[in-house]
Structures are given as C-alpha cells and as structure tokens.
Amino acid sequence: QGQLVESGGGLVQPGGSLRLSCAASRNIGSLYTMGWYRQAPRNERELVATITRAGLINYADSVKGRFTISGDNAKNTVYLQMNSLKPEATAVYYCTARALVRGLPDYWGQGTQVTVSS
C-alpha cells in the first residue's frame, strides 16, 4: 500500500511564502505523476500543479509565475514552493500520485491546511 505524507502547511500573511513537501513511499515511483490539488471551503477540488519523473510540469493558470513544483527523485519527494500568496489560496492542499498505467491505484495524501490571512 502506497503512502503520501505532506508537511509544510500553516498560516501566512498575504504576500508571504510557504513550501509544501510530500514524501512518497518507495512503491510510488516512475509509473506515477505527482502533483498537488487544493480544496477551498465550498469549492470543488482543483489542480494546482503536476510533475512527472522526467520533469514535465503543468500548472493551473491561477498559480503560474508564483508557485513552483519540483521533485527530488532520490528522496521520492515532491515540493510546492508558493510565493506571493493571496487570501484566495487558502485551502487544504493535497498531494497526489496518479498512475500512468492501468491497474495501478492512485494515491492521495491526508491534506495540509494553508491559510493566507492578515
């Protein structure tokens, strides 16, 4: 059974920065795309950014230029650096591992709260 463990959430003022980390268990490897989703109160869960093992990256338009996703394959860890945070970024952020082949399960982390408020 795979596992994703997130850390790094918290309270930050508008304009501030936070870095989220997601450590994946060893069985979550090259057959997965890693990424971050978020869900704000009363909103649907939405994509923030994804990254493949080969380093292909995709961002939601709302975070381009301010958020950076990166990965450390040796540590099996993905990061989300969030700069110039706005109050509308307040949400629970979920790490995800989406399988690239049929038959493998997808995984979601437990979520970490990010609150942007003065």
C-alpha positions in Angstrom: 0.0 0.0 0.0 1.4 3.4 -1.0 1.6 6.4 1.2 2.0 10.1 0.7 2.9 12.3 3.7 2.5 16.0 3.4 4.1 18.7 5.5 4.7 22.5 5.4 1.2 24.0 5.7 0.3 26.8 8.1 -0.7 30.4 8.4 1.0 33.1 6.4 0.3 36.7 5.7 -0.7 37.9 2.2 2.4 38.2 0.0 4.2 35.6 2.1 5.6 32.3 1.1 5.3 28.6 2.1 6.8 25.4 0.9 4.9 22.2 1.0 6.6 18.8 0.9 5.2 15.4 0.0 7.2 12.3 0.8 6.1 9.2 -1.2 6.6 5.6 -0.2 9.0 3.6 -2.2 6.4 1.8 -4.3 5.3 5.1 -5.8 7.9 5.5 -8.5 8.3 6.2 -12.1 4.9 5.0 -13.1 3.3 7.9 -11.4 2.7 11.6 -12.0 3.0 13.5 -8.7 1.1 16.7 -8.1 -0.8 19.0 -5.8 -4.5 19.7 -5.7 -6.4 22.1 -3.3 -9.9 22.4 -2.0 -11.2 25.6 -0.5 -14.3 25.7 1.6 -17.5 25.3 -0.5 -15.3 24.8 -3.6 -14.5 21.7 -5.7 -11.0 20.2 -5.5 -8.8 21.8 -8.2 -5.5 21.1 -9.8 -2.6 23.2 -8.7 0.4 21.6 -10.4 1.8 18.3 -11.5 5.3 16.9 -12.3 6.4 13.7 -13.9 9.6 11.8 -13.1 11.1 13.2 -16.3 10.4 16.7 -15.1 7.4 17.6 -17.2 5.4 20.2 -15.3 1.9 21.6 -15.6 0.4 24.5 -13.6 -3.0 25.9 -13.1 -3.3 29.3 -14.7 -4.1 30.8 -11.3 -0.7 29.9 -9.9 1.6 30.4 -12.8 4.6 32.6 -12.0 4.0 32.4 -8.3 4.1 28.6 -7.5 6.9 26.2 -8.4 6.6 22.4 -8.2 9.8 20.4 -8.1 10.8 16.8 -7.3 13.8 15.0 -5.7 13.7 11.5 -7.3 16.4 10.3 -4.9 14.2 11.2 -1.9 10.9 10.3 -3.7 9.7 13.7 -2.5 7.8 16.5 -4.3 7.7 20.1 -3.2 5.5 23.1 -3.9 7.0 26.5 -3.3 4.3 29.1 -3.0 5.2 32.7 -3.3 3.2 36.0 -3.3 0.4 34.2 -1.6 -3.1 35.6 -1.8 -6.0 35.0 0.5 -7.8 33.0 -2.2 -5.0 30.5 -1.9 -6.5 29.4 1.5 -7.4 25.8 1.1 -6.5 22.3 2.1 -3.7 21.1 -0.2 -3.5 17.5 -1.2 -0.5 15.7 -2.6 -1.4 13.1 -5.2 0.2 10.3 -7.2 -1.7 9.5 -10.3 -0.9 6.2 -12.0 0.2 6.3 -15.6 -0.8 2.7 -16.4 -4.0 0.8 -15.9 -4.2 -1.5 -12.9 -2.2 0.7 -10.6 -4.0 2.6 -7.8 -3.9 6.4 -7.4 -2.9 7.8 -4.1 -3.9 10.9 -2.1 -2.3 12.4 0.9 -4.2 13.4 4.0 -4.1 17.1 3.2 -2.4 20.1 4.8 -4.1 23.3 5.6 -2.8 26.6 4.1 -4.3 29.8 5.4 -3.4 33.2 3.9 -4.6 35.9 6.2 -3.5 39.1 7.9 
